[in-house]
Amino acid sequence: MATIRDTLKNVQNKLYQGIGFSSDEAKLEARFILEHVLKITQKEIIQKSDLQIDTDNQTEIEYITEKRIAGIPLPYLLGEWSFYGRTFKVNPHVLIPRADTEILIEKALSKINAHDLYEILDLGCGTGIIGITIALERPLSNVTLIDQSEHAIQNTKENQTLHQVTNVMIQKSDWFSALDQTRFDVILSNPPYLEDNDPHLSQGLEDEPLDALVSGPTGIEAIQYIIENAKNHIKPSGWLFIEHGYNQAIILKDLFEKNGYQHIENANDIHGIHRVTFAQYSIV
């Protein structure tokens, strides 16, 4: 039986050669695989590096490594991924959580007073990472999470259970359709924002659900719908936050202005790209 040290190095080499990762990327994913299968921490990988891995765990590590080399995203293979310092369950029918989205959380939290009760909506919740994170960070507020996908609703419920969140309501809805006249202080969304033939679809997004990625011929269809219809579900002086593509910030600013929103701001993700635009709605 191989040791943790030898197995880590073996997986790292396979990922390096099979996918073309940098050595750092290969080492990071190899560590994630071992942490997941062996149920140990990064610190324990170092401390217990001479520990031998049993046959069953070795087989599972090899299986995940082979599937990863075949192109399946690691979060789908592990069934979980990290976001905003927490681990969330992920199924293959929802988008993979990405660090780029954390700026959406940070900017929304800056507008949500921790000592007050806010009504908050996560629109198109997917895994539920946005709404559940907000609910955990602002436990006095109520968060509604909606999605039209049964797979997304199921994934969100699993994450609700995982994190034992009590201040959320999960509901199936095609955008705002099931919300009647309910209004919110804050609405957040990471909607589909790629156009039909966006080149990014063939650059690492092949395994993720198209309906969560592609909005239509221009890529702006879902965003436009949200901005126009959120006015019927946002309280006076409420905030709307939207994650978007690298080249869509100017378009969003224009849509916000045309629809009567004020105090329009945008924020960069960890790569310095305009990733989130948000604005306040005032009823005249």
N, C-alpha and C positions, 0 to 999 in steps of 0.2 A: 504493500500500500504506500502511496506517495504521501509526503508531508504537505502541510499547508503551504510552506515556502515553495516547494517544488511545483505544486499544482498552480499556484499563483503565477509563477514564472512561465509555466507551460501554456496556460490560458492567455497570458499577455503576449507571448510569442505568436500564438495562433491568430489572435486578433490583429496583431501588427502585420503579419504576413497575409492573412486572408482578406482583410478589409482595407488595408492601406492606412490604418490609423498612425498617428504619431506615437512615439513610445509612451508619452504621457497619457494620451487618450486610451491606448491599449491597457495601460496599467490601471487607470481609473475604472474602466469597465470590468476588467478582470477582478478587481477588488469588490465591485458591486455584486458580481456573480457569486463570489465566495461568501460575502457577507449574507447574502440572501439565502443561499443553500445551507450554509453551516449555522445560520442564525447567530452570528457573532458580530462584534463591532470592529471598526478599523483598528482600534487599539489592541483588541484580542488577536487579530491576525498577526500582529507583530509579536505580541507576548507568547502566543502559542504556535509560533511558526514551525516548530519541530513536531507538532502533533500530527499523527497520521489520520488520513481521511478514509472513512469506511467505504466499502464498495458501492453502496446505494447512493451515497452523496457524490462519489466520484462519477458515477454514471449520470446523475442529474447535471452535474457541472459540465460534463462533456456534451450532453444533449443541448443545453442552453447555448454553449459555445458554438456548436455546429449550426444551430438555428440562427444565431447572431451573425455568423459568417455568411449565411445564406441571405441575409438582408433584413430579417425581422427585427424591428426596433426592440431594444432591450427592455423598456418599460412594459411592453406587451408580454415578453417572455417571463419577466419577473412578476407581472401582475400588480405592480406597485411602482410609485416614483415619488421623489421628494419635491416639495413645493413649499416655499416660505417657512422652512424649518420643520415641516411635518411630512409624514409619509402618507400618501393617498393611494387607494386601490385604483387600478386602471384596467379597463377591458379593451379589446381591440376595436370596439365600435365607437370609441370616443377619442377626442384629440389627446395627445400626450401633453401633460403639464410641462410648461417651459418657464425658465427663469425670466424671460422677456415679459411675462405677464405680471410679475411681482410689482412692477412700477404701477400697474393699475390698482393693486391693493394699497400700496403706500399713498397714492394720491387720494384715493377714496377715504382712507382712514383719516387723512388730514382734514376732511370736511365733516367727519362724524364724531361729535363730542362723546367721549367715553362715558360721561356722567348723565347723558340724556337718552331717551328712548327714541330711536329712529325706525321708520318702516323702510326696508331696503329690498330691492329686487335684483336678483341675478338672472338675467335674461339669456336663455340658451345655455344652461348651466353645464352641460357635458358631464365631466367627472364630479362637478360640484365644488371644485377647489376654490373658486372665487367666493361664492356665497358662504361656504362652510368656514373658510378662513376669516372672512369678515365677521361671521357670527361668533367665532371663537375669540377674536380680538375685541369685539364690542358686544359682550354678553347681555347688556341691558337692552339691546335693540332686537327687532324681529326681522328675520330674513326669509323672503320667499324665493324659492329656486324653481324655475320652470324650464322645460325643454319639450320638444315635440317627439323626441326619440324615446322609446321604451327602454332601450339599452342604456341611454344616458340617465334616465330616471332611476333605473335599477342600480347603476354605478353610484349615483349620488346618494341613494339610500344606504348603500354599503358603507360609504364614507361617513355618513351621518352616524351610523351605528359604531363604526370604528372609533370615531372621535367623541362619541357620546354627547352630541350636540342637541340641546333641547329647544333652542330659540330659533328653529327653522321650520318652514313648511315647504314640502316638495309637491309639485303639481305638474301634470302633463298639460301642455298648452302650446299651440302654434303661435309663437310670439305672444302678443297680448290677448289673444282671442278668448281665453278662459278667465280673464281677470275682471270682467264686467267694468264697473266704474272705480275700482280700487285705485288709490293713488299712493305714491311713495315719496319719501324724502330724498332717496338716492336710488338711481337705477344704474347698474353696471352691466356691460355686455362685452364679450369677446366673440363677435359674430363671424360668419364666413366672410372673407374679404378678398379672396383671390378671383381673378377672372378665369373664364373657361379654359383658356390655353396658356395659363401662366407657366413659365418655364420651371418655377420652383416645384411644381407638381411632380416632376421627374427627377428631382434633386433631393431625394430623401424623404418625400412625403407619400410615396407610393402605397404604403400600407395603412395610412390613416384614412378615415372616412371622408369621401369627397363632399358629402352634403354638409360637413362641418368646416370645410375648407373653401369651397367654391360658391360664390354668390350669384354669378351670372356672367353675361358677356363683358360687362365693364368691371366687375368686382366690387362695385359700390352699391348694388341693389339692396342688400340686407341693411347696410348702414343707413341708407336714405330712408328706408321704411321705418327703421327704429327711431331716427331723429324726428320724422314727421309724426309718428303715432305715439311716441313717448309723451307728447304734450297732453294727451288725454289721460295719462296715468302718473303724472308727476305733480307734486304739490307746489304751490307758489314758492318760488325761490329754491326749489329742489334742484339737485345736480344730476346730470347725465354723463356717465363715463363710458367711452368706447375705445376698445383696442382696435388698431387698424394696421394696414400695410405701410411699408417704409416710405412710399411715395403718395400717401393719401391725406396727409395732414392739412394741406391747403384746401382740398376738396371738402373735408369735414368742417373746416372753419367757415367756408362759404355756405354749406348746408345749415350749420348752426345759426348763422346770421340771418339767412332767409326765413328760418322758422322761429325767429323771435327769441333766441337764446342770447344771453349776455355773459360777460366775464369769461370769455373763451380762453382756455389755456391748453398747452400741450406739454408732454413730458417725454424724455428720452429713456429708452431701455438700457440695459447694461452694456450694449454695444454702441451707445450713442446715437441710436436711430429714433426718430420721432415715432413713438409706438402708441401713445394714448392721447386723445383729445377729449376735453371735458368742458362743460359749460353749465351755467345756471339758467333756469327758465323762470321768467317773470311774466305773469299774466297782466296785460295792460288793461 
